[in-house]
Structure formats: structure tokens, C-alpha cells
């Protein structure tokens, strides 16, 4: 029974880590870069990555085997699906094809909500097929210019942490929660800051920095009855996150105290 359970766990783990093709989406940034458009009607998707070779075989090469060095790399994307001409994404493709515009593309995993690849490409093929007994379909080839960036291995700054505050006598105790998105790198540091709620954003205190395994800090020597604002920031190898949402708290004297 134990062996069967172990086998089931292994198979389940492998299935959970597998990626279904239907979850992988090709998207295009619009001309102004403020909207990411999933290509409408898409079905098949192939990401091609190729490399030239340079032959360096000579007469004295051992064993008569040819020898090569790696040359220039290139990439392209082949995509096909149901043609939806009225959709904004296909209007963008038509414009890029007609005007030789560069397209900024992104390939994402919609199930895990993670980015996979990105890069600049030109539309080099865009045929439309209209059989009499089936739906009109398109196929497209996007030829990359420059690098295809592996976004899954690119480290970015983490998302902001969340913060809670509990008031005490002349003090406020803070507790932070690390963000789910760590930017692809472990969070190593956390910083806490405070200011009077009435002060401007240029009057935050110098940050108190701690290792990220200690997510609590208490600001003391505060004035009872005066409202304070607090925020926290986390850090990974790419740098600091944005500040957390500001939380406010007012220290209070204990009942019967001065």
C-alpha cells in the first residue's frame, strides 16, 4: 500500500508540473504599449529557436569527423487558429504586416499567471485560409529581431509586502507578510519605516532593516494619542519592492494610566 501511495504521489507531482499546451498564450502589445492583447482565435503555437553552425573541419581532424562551432542564434513563432478579423489583435497584425512595424510579443502561461518569453518580432507570413466546409483560419510567422528573452529566468523586484499594525502604550507593533510574487528570487531583507500621519512623504524615518526571516518590528518611544503611519519594503537580488500600503495606528495609554 505504501509503495502504491508513493507511486501515486510521484505521478501526481509530474502531472502537476507538466504544462498543457492550451494554457500557453501568445499576446501582443499595442502600438502605445499600454495594452497587452491576447491574439484572438489562437490554437497552435510553436516557438522556434535555432542556431547557425560554423564548420572548422581541417585535413588533420581526428577520425574524419566534421567539427563545428556555434554561430548566430535566431527565433521565430508560428501560430495558427480561427480568423477573427474584427478583433483588435488581428487589426494590429494587419497593420504591422502592411507597415513593417515591429511587434513586442509576450508568451504567457494563463494557468500559473506567469510570463514565459518576450521579444521584438516582425510579421513575415500571414496567410488566411477559407475552406468551403470549415471555419476561416489564419496562420502567422513572427520572426524575431534580437533576443528572445526567457522571462521565467529573469529576476525582477518583488511585489510589495502587506503590513498590519497593533497599537500599544507608546508603541506600535508591526507584522509584515511576504508577497506571493518574489520576482523569481528569494526575499532576503525587509525594511520598516514610520512617520507622523500629518507629515509629508518626504519625512519617513530612516528604514529599519532586518533579515526576511524576521517579519515583525515594534516602534517605541511614540506619543500616545498621536496618529502615525507605517510602511514596509522587501528586497531581493534585483532590488527593493515598492512600499506596502500605508497603515496607520495611534499609540494609547493603558486604562487608568497617565
Secondary structure, DSSP 4 states (H G I P E B T S, - for coil): -HHHHHHHHHHHHHHHHS--GGGEEEEEE-TTSS-EEEPTTEEEEEEEEEEEEEE---TT-GGG---EEEEEEEEEEEEEEE--TTSHHHHHHHHHHHHT--EEEEEEETTTTEEEEEEEEEEEE--EE--TTS--EEEEEEEE-S--EEGGG---PPPPPEEEEEEETTEEEEEEE--S--TTS---EEEEEEEETTS-GGGPPPPEEEETT--EEEE-SPPTT-EEEEEEEEEETTEEPPPPPPEEEE--PPTT--
